[in-house]
Amino acid sequence: MVFSSLLFLFLFLPINVFSYYVLGGLKYKNIILIIFSLFFYAWGEPIWVLLLIFSALIDYINGLFIEYYRGKKIAQIGIYSTLFFNLGILGLFKYSAFFINNANALFSLNIESFKYELPIGISFYTFQTISYTIDVYYGRVKAQKSFLNFLMYVSLYPQLVAGPIVRYSHIAREINERRFNWADFNAGVVRFCIGLFKKVAIANVAGSLCTPLLDSDLSTLSVGGAWWGLLLFSLQIYFDFSGYSDMAIGLGRMFGFHFHENFRYPYLSASITDFWRRWHISLGSFFRDYVYIPLGGNKSNIVRNLFVVWALTGFWHGASWNFILWGLYFGLIILLEKLFIAQLLQKLPHIARHIYALFLIIFGWALFYFTGLERLWWFIKILFGATQNEVWNLETLLSVTENIYWLILAVVLCFPCYHWLQNMAEKHVKYLPIYHYFLAALSLLLFIVSVTLLVGSTYNPFLYFRF
């Protein structure tokens, strides 16, 4: 089940909200969220609910064990247990085939790889529970005493299958103390509708346009078509993932949770370092706090630390060499920016810095898209005119001209339009009532447009579900 489905919008969510607010006590509300979360997860993969519950139980016990033996060396057993179990199941389901296939190719072996499909959301909830036990070990949070409350934290469906990665410390107080607030609920509805529109009206359209180009016979793809397809994919992956994050944050607020932001308009970045402060913030901050800084951060072995973090960042996204290359590509640029490029960029006009960042970001999505290295190399040669492919063709021209107004809308939505309106209304308090009426009308309009598009289309994937 996905947020942008008619089943979720008109059946699952209304029943969930109604049953949640009919019950009075917070304990019962939490149970309702657990039931609906497990049902949401089981809709597509019933068997993996057991893995999710077992994973939560392991880390719940480890948290209690660490707190009981706090300050003693034996407490480290809880950390080792969590890392062994979570990285173990992640490695088994997500990475075992990669290592086996590479070993077979390298040593001419014939080892059979693991056959099970990747459980949805495993990359997200394993990182959440790892961060929880580490934070308990270092005394940043207290261990959760109630298994039901901990299970709700792990399984909470708004962020379960595609993030953002919600740390326990972010919502620890709200698990036990949240209260209904109309302002929060309304803000959650608005945020959800914005995310739904971004997903359905921008990401889905971009995906339907770019897939025929990027998956086509590359011998017939023009240079202009290659860049047009890559631009479309850049829009698709941003609006797909940020739209999902918006919907997750909105749903969280509807139930009293305040998840941290996961995107801050990354295509407005003026450097690659700036881009990764704005893109998938929850993942970047996880690797910063739990890998980069413990390795020494900027204080020692910076090259090694960056290499490890960015190799892991790429590998987290998928068990394929192209993802590792994609991570190392950005890691190398960030290293060069730290050493000397950042100083050169400061001397350039902002527009030049923005073009520099945007070019490297869009090109980087080619590394992300093509899992086959041979096909990737061929596509890169097309991008830079190093093949016999034609420079431009009528088909690409028609695709651009027919979608020019949609493209303008997509580019505009890369800017903080919503926050500009919000800031203007807050500066002129007398306009706040008008602003709230406007938001209500806008949310209704975005919802109607999104539903209309969903009714007339069968193309509705979520890219980050496969990570």
Steps between C-alpha positions, in 0.01 A plus 500: 500500500625848418387842618412607146243225447123537504475212748720684749341843445135398519499192723812433707578857612142611585440183706837544672439867588144432618592204721806685635303804617193311621711334770587723792813369670846533347573134577210391278596750230847348488350152467282622213810636324680167549207304356464726197876518448541123501201462270644765266832317487339157465285613207780433255723256690319323790789269589748782565283642780646225716853614414407858587352400838795271578745778410315739731504242781878444467577872520246559777674235713843638408392848607385375842818292537723798420317727744511238778876462463570863414860597570620141499692329223238226474258758360694485174344158439174681429668713233672200339173305505311783328768552236538127435128441464399809302802511271469123468141501373575803283800320353308176451202649320656796323869428437559123503415459131739785412794341682421148377461610137825695512682209665363265232621732225840564658589144602296304243278353771140384479356593840123541501384838633224572753160493324269706723379843391622804692256582786362849443640761736773279647770761426304757698380314809834324559676838506237637739546222752880512470492873579270427798730249671809714436324803649395295804860380542637854498225627729338727241161340565353269761394151397131462421340285771188405304546256211172618343624859496830391350323289239290802409817707452653236271186414304337846474376478143541862384879459504543121501551404137683800349606730781594751611724316747338606828726474803347401830630819661294706252166363620575341841293758691212488250463123535376553856379860515357620168164678496255591229561841348282641220783713368724193472225292343422768241869551423532124456211487252648788299844340496354165395307655211811685379701178509224309322491759220881496466492123470205462263516815284878539474687178584262264320488719190880537497539123538260422216697736275855399595461121509440458122813709438743355753383140448499526122748364250793734567615479140192703401515751788607853408730714713212737571275204584759367746524833684121545490449152643758562772337832592164326523644230726655771719153645545340160549731382777483831688124540488445129560711485815432850633130452425501180704688676781244783495217249527681315781562822693140607441359169623727517802365842594143378458576248777703740715855415389752755374743327266808693393526643150657270240541748212575871487472593131818318391491623141566853626843392627812696412742210560491123540572538871196725522295249298565223752396727784164530326446155342381196701602678820409211729739262322781756476473585869496129591829433322646822639413423862549123506781446248685817395546662842590173682765437231654838576296738287698800380763456771691198368519284186244713320561327165442155651195620691341654193577193292334268754193721548433559132564141400246400767259773388505363147483137614204578728299596191552169327715190464655599169830652389330800345368609842848471650637709212220752557590532867875527437436753223339738748755415768787595267336831408436581867865421581616731218264770623643471850856524368475786253189519278291668772744792509478539123120480507478787749657728240234417240151654465226298668344404165833350386527298822144382456564389140815318614307308767198429281711359218687262732177394674312425178796314350528301822147365450626313194725297732198438720259397224699248298583186698689346206847656473530433127171672429596783736826560314320505166247751634775728634669499159168601342462786749832651390467430129765226490286270284346513153154571646323803360509818704127571492183355351138592449373254761699669778396845381134400510540349847648826631251734332194292592601497867645851530231632738531191718878549501462864609272388786751233606786752502292750699420234759873446554491840673363555855167644382304365798748640752506838324123524536519388862767758587304778330185410692688488832656842436156649428287354777180658371523277193532176700126411483504553123815290477339212689193509276730507199692195628176309556381580147842419353517166683156404374597597145827305513317198641233508228758538223709216645201265531390585146844411368508178703164389363623541144845340542653165593859634525560564868835362625699614805870491411630479856288196585772287337768634736 
